[in-house]
Amino acid sequence: MRFVIDRAPGADLHPGLDVANSRLAIPGQPALDLLESPEAATRWLIDRGLAPADAVLHEICAERLRDMRARIRELFEAHVRQTAPPPAALAAINAAMTRVPTAAELRWDPDRGLHRATPHPTDQVVDRALGVLAADVADLLTSAEASRLAACDSPPCVRFLLRGGRRQWCSVRCGDRARAARAYARKSH
């Protein structure tokens, strides 16, 4: 049985927030990692338009994506706690942003003539995806939306969200669980 949970508020607009939330803590179940294998990581990237439909990632590429997720989570956690970000996380974000070519190459093909194209060997697919994720995180953390970034208030959830109004949870499920815990605590006192 596959556990399905909606994206946290803001994750549909920010792929960096979405990747930070790609590992879920589910009460009473083992953690669910949406990037656990090369196939899962490939599907995650393709589903979000961060890789071409024919992309195939290898374990080293999936590991790079999981490592970027960890660095992004470190930055988000530091932001939420209002502490200095870890230097290694900043370095990883900056390295990912500067590794990516900014424009598609100009190519010639007798059938197509001059055209722009981006080659996508596996390492370039991952470099591009990591660059997009890193740039999105940098944009989010330096924008007015940064003040809305929060950690879900429903243990054991480990997801982040962009708060809207008084919302404190990443999903209806987490909100229901937190309200039920509060009601139980009130009744037991």
Stockholm file with secondary structure:
# STOCKHOLM 1.0

chainA/1-189         MRFVIDRAPGADLHPGLDVANSRLAIPGQPALDLLESPEAATRWLIDRGLAPADAVLHEICAERLRDMRARIRELFEAHVRQTAPPPAALAAINAAMTRVPTAAELRWDPDRGLHRATPHPTDQVVDRALGVLAADVADLLTSAEASRLAACDSPPCVRFLLRGGRRQWCSVRCGDRARAARAYARKSH
#=GR chainA/1-189 SS CCCCCCCCTTTTTCHHHHHHTSEECCTTSCCEETTSSHHHHHHHHHHTTSSCTTCCCCHHHHHHHHHHHHHHHHHHHHHHHTCCCCHHHHHHHHHHHHHSCSSCEEEEETTTEEEEECCCCHHHHHHHHHHHHHHHHHHHHTSGGGGGEEECSSTTCCCEEECCTTCCCSSHHHHHHHHHHHHHHHHHC
#=GC SS_cons         CCCCCCCCTTTTTCHHHHHHTSEECCTTSCCEETTSSHHHHHHHHHHTTSSCTTCCCCHHHHHHHHHHHHHHHHHHHHHHHTCCCCHHHHHHHHHHHHHSCSSCEEEEETTTEEEEECCCCHHHHHHHHHHHHHHHHHHHHTSGGGGGEEECSSTTCCCEEECCTTCCCSSHHHHHHHHHHHHHHHHHC
//
